[in-house]
Amino acid sequence: MTPGFEGSYLGATDKISPRAIMECKICWTPYDPAEGDDTRQVLPGTAFADLPEDWSCPGCSAPKAQFLVREDPGAPAAALMAEIEARTKALVADFNEVFHSRMRDLPMVNQALQVQAVGFQPHEGGLLGILVAPWFMNLIFLPGPDRPALATGAKEVLNFPSGAYEFMHASREMTGPYLACALFSPMGDFSSQLQAVDVARAAMAELFKPENRAETDRAADIRAAREAELAPPPEAEPLDPAPSRRKLITGGLSGGPGA
């Protein structure tokens, strides 16, 4: 499935209805199917997905891929999209508050970046996506109301087609309980927000590919790592460990660190 626009569902055009109103993320010019586009002689009633491939924003000439879903009154999943928007908005607001109150002047912060929620989608009764911030990039799971919350700092292993990953439980005032798995920190190797978002989107796609599953069990890796932490230091310098599955889904993607 080829991504056709920015926003929810990793840009899959089959997830939006023919009535979806889209909006350019560069200049905020909307495309409303009910009105069409006089500048390109696109007739009223033409869905965004049916626009010509070379169609571009009438306001700034940005390509179709730069459009976000503004609203979709015809989508069966309109309520779900509203939930994703509301919960990710709260998540971003929480971490913007952290940035301005505690992180803004620290040397580890990459001033070229900003807080952004990327690729959030339904998963196991909640929402899964990636949060990009000037000082980290984390997988974030926003649980549903029926999922019991563990104490802040508690660890839990979540399973995906590419393997099992350790998440940490946390909570913020606006976001509520959430689980986080670190992908990158700090973020000094990213030169732009676009590059960071590209890597985040690629990581989300790789997470759901079974071919990325390592030969060893991730839970066993986690247990072995904890045992190693408690063991006395070795006399000789240990060999570098094999790349973790987290590195498989992040390293070298879309021009990111290590590319």
N, C-alpha and C positions, 0 to 999 in steps of 0.2 A: 504494500500500500504506500503510494507516494505522497508525502506531505504536500499540501496545497496552500497552507496559510499558517501564520503564527497563532498560538493560543492553545486552547484545550484540545485533548485527544491527539496530541502530537501533530496537529495540522491535518488530520484525516478529513477530507471533504465529505466522505460518506456519513460523517457524524453530525452534519448540519443539514437543516431542512432547506428546501428551495426558497423559503421566506426569510432566511437568515440575513440580518442586516450587519454588514461588515464595516470595519473602520480602519483606515490607514494609521499605522503606529508612528509614522513619520510626521504627518501634518494633520491627522485626525479627520480627514475627509471621509464621509461615510459612503458606502455603496448600498442603496436600498433597492432590492429587486422590483418593488412596486413602481419605482420611478425609472429604472434603467439608467442609461448614461448618454445624454445628448451629444457629448463631445466625441464619442466613438460610434454614434448611431446604434447604440444598444437599446433594443425595444423594452418598454416596461413589461415586467413579468419574467425577465431573464434572470435565472438564479445565478448566484456568484460562481458556483461550480461549473456553469455553462458558459461563462465568459471566455473569449478567445485566449489562448495561452499567452499571446503578446499584449493582452490588455494591461494597462497600467493606471495608476492613480491619476484622476483628472486634476488633482490639486498639486502634486509634486512629482509625478511620473514614476513613483515607486512601483515595483512589480507586485503581482498578486500575492506573492509569498510574504509580503510585509503587512498583510491585513490581519486584524484581530476580529473575533466575534464580539460585536457590541451587544446584540440581543438576537434571539431566535424564537419568535413567537410560535413557529410551526414545529419545533422540535419536540418529540416525545420526551426527550431528556432535558427540557428547558429548566425544570426544577433542579435537576442535578447540576446543570451548569451554573445556576444561581447559587447553589450551595458551594460549588468549587470557588466561584468568585468571592463569595463572602468569607469563606474560611481562609483562603490564601491572602485576601486583603488584610485580615486580622493578623496573620502570620508575618506578613511584610511590615505591617505597622509596628508589631512588637519588636522586630529586629532593627527597624529604623530607630526606634527609641533607644535600643541598646547601643547602636552606633553613635548617636548624638550624645548620649549621656556618659558612655564609658570608653568607646573605642576610637573615636574620630581622630585623636591626636597621637595614637600609638604608632610606633615605627613599623609594626607588622602589617598595618592596614594598607591595602592597595587603593589609593585614592582615585584610580581610573574606574573602579567598580562601584556598583550600587546594589542594594538589596532587591532581589527579584525572585519570584516563585516561577518555576519552570516545569511545564509538562505534567501538572497534577491531573490525576485520573482515578476512577474508582478502583479500589483494591481491597479485598477481604473485608468488606463492610465499612471501609473508611476511604481515605484519599491518600494516594502516594505520589510524590513528585520530588523535585530537587529545589533546595533553597540556595541561591547564590548570594553571597555577601562579600563585602570588601576584605574580610579576614577568613572566610571558610566557604566550602561548598559541601553540603550535606544532603544525603537522602533523607527525606522527611515522610513519616507516616502519621497522618491525622486520623486517629481511630474514630469509629462510630460510637454512638451513645451507649450501646450495649456491651462494649468491650471494657472489662475492668482495668482501671489504671493502676499501675504499680508505683511504688515510691520513687521520687526523683533520684536519679542515679542508678536505679536498678537496671540490669542488662537483660536483654531478651533476644533470642535468635529467631529471625524471620526467614522463611524459605521462599525462594524464587526459582524460575526455570534454570538460571545460571548458577544457582547454589544457595547456600545459607549464609546469612550475614548478621553480625551482632549489632543491635541497636541499643541505645541508651534512652531510658524514660526521662522525660522532662516536662515542664509545664510553664506557660507564660500567662500573663493576666488576660490578654485578649484572645490568644490562641487556645488556651486550655491545655489539657494533656496532649503530648505528642511524643513520638519516638524519632531518634536521629542516629544516622550512621555516617561517620566522617568519610568524605572522599578526598578532599584537598584542604590543607591548612599548613602554612598561610597561603595566600593567593598571589604571591609576587611574580610568578611566571606568566600570569595572564596580562596581556597588553591592552585589552579592551573588554567592555561588557559583552560585545557581540561574540568575541572569542570564547568567553566563559560560558555564555548561554549555548553556543554551539556544542561545546564539550558536554554540558549538562544534558542536552537533548540526546546526544550520541550515547551517553552513559545510560540514560533511561532505556533506550532501545536495546543496548547490549545486555541489560539486566534481565531481559525476558527471552534471551536466546539460550536454549539448552546446550548448544555447542560450546558455550563459555564455561560450562561446569568443569571444575578441575577433577583430576582422577581421585584425589583424596577428599574425604568428607570434611566440610568446613567446621562442623561442630567439633570434630576431633582436633582440628587445627587450633580452635579456640581453647579447648581444654589443655592441649599441649603447651600453648603459649602461657596460660596461667600457671601451669606446673613449672615452666621455665622461670617465671618471675619469682617463684618461691625457692628455687634451687640456688645453692651457693654459686658465685661467679666462677666460670671455668678458668683454668690456668692459661689456656691459649685462646686467642681471638677466634670466635666461631666463624664458620663460612657463612656467606650471605644466604639467607633463606630463599626458597623458590618464590616467584612472584605470587602474591595473593590474588584471589579472584577480584578483589576491589581494584587492584592495579589493572587487571584485564579489562574492566569496564571503564577505566578512566585514562590510563596511560596512553599518550600519543594520539588521542582522538581529536579530530577536527583541528589539528594544529595546536593542541593543548600542550601542557608541560610534558617533556620527554619526546615530543614529536621530532 
